[in-house]
Amino acid sequence: MDNLAPLIAFANAHRRLLVLTGAGCSTAAGIPDYRDADGQWKRSEPMRFQLFVADVLARKRYWARSMIGWRTMSQARPAVAHHALARLESADRVSLLVTQNVDGLHSAAGSRQVIDLHGRIDTVCCLHCGECTPRADLQAALFRANPGWAALQANVAPDGDADLENRDFAQFDVPPCSTCGGVLKPDVVFFGESVPRERVAAVRAALALSDALLVAGSSLMVYSGYRFVEEAVAAGKPVAVVNQGRTRADAVLTLKTDHEVGAALEALANQLATTPSAAHCNAGLLAAG
């Protein structure tokens, strides 16, 4: 606990935290992350939007790997970090939780004020008509269309991917949109895509009303998340990071805790979730008056 005392003091001094989370929160749930402790890629760069749209074979390869990887993604359950953040929100310590993850585990753990910055992998949308359907429905359709692929095994990769290689992906059949026949894409922000403007605007509005920014389990190497650190610093708001390894923001941080994120957030929740927040105290005073 001694080495977490600065983090607890930071949270006590800044009661309304905007929390930004990354892949480190979900590794304990069995979902691999992309980067090592130096912030470098552990594997090749993920699918780019432009390639997915333009190349039929690239889409077939993506969905073949996703059909195998979805088994892990669909069975993942919230880990310690997710539950700890839900407890902190219930104690009125979190103004908004912004996650760069697409697994939906923060919501599954009970957090209510969540912005899925990069979307959700459990939903599929048509690029032509915009209709969105559950990913589980597409999984069943992929199995029906590709029965010979269903028993294949591959190592799990980040975000529902799988290391399925050396296959003739041209033979893989990807069902089209059942409404218009268009191309289906997971409802996530691929590399090369922009985060929807309304999500960015909502985070900025919440950041303006928050006392500080807490980053948990992210190296911040992707600008879509790092921009909020830049904006917090520009606004004079302190920024703390809980992450094992280097982050893009190390030079501008108020506090850096190089600690396993689940254990750190659980300790924070144990300390703070039982302490009345300023909002609760004020409400009690008003009621007594």
Secondary structure, DSSP 8 states (H G I E B T S, - for coil): -GGGHHHHHHHHH--SEEEEE-GGGTGGGT---SB-TTS-BSSS---BHHHHHH-HHHHHHHHHHHHHHHHHHHH----HHHHHHHHHHHTT-EEEEEES--S-HHHHHT--SEEETTEEEEEEEETTT--EEEHHHHHHHHHHH-GGGTT----B-GGG-B---SS-GGG------TTT---EEEEE--BTS---HHHHHHHHHHHHH-SEEEEES----SHHHHHHHHHHHHTT--EEEE-SS--TTGGG-SEEE-S-HHHHHHHHHHHHTTS--HHHHHHHHHHH-
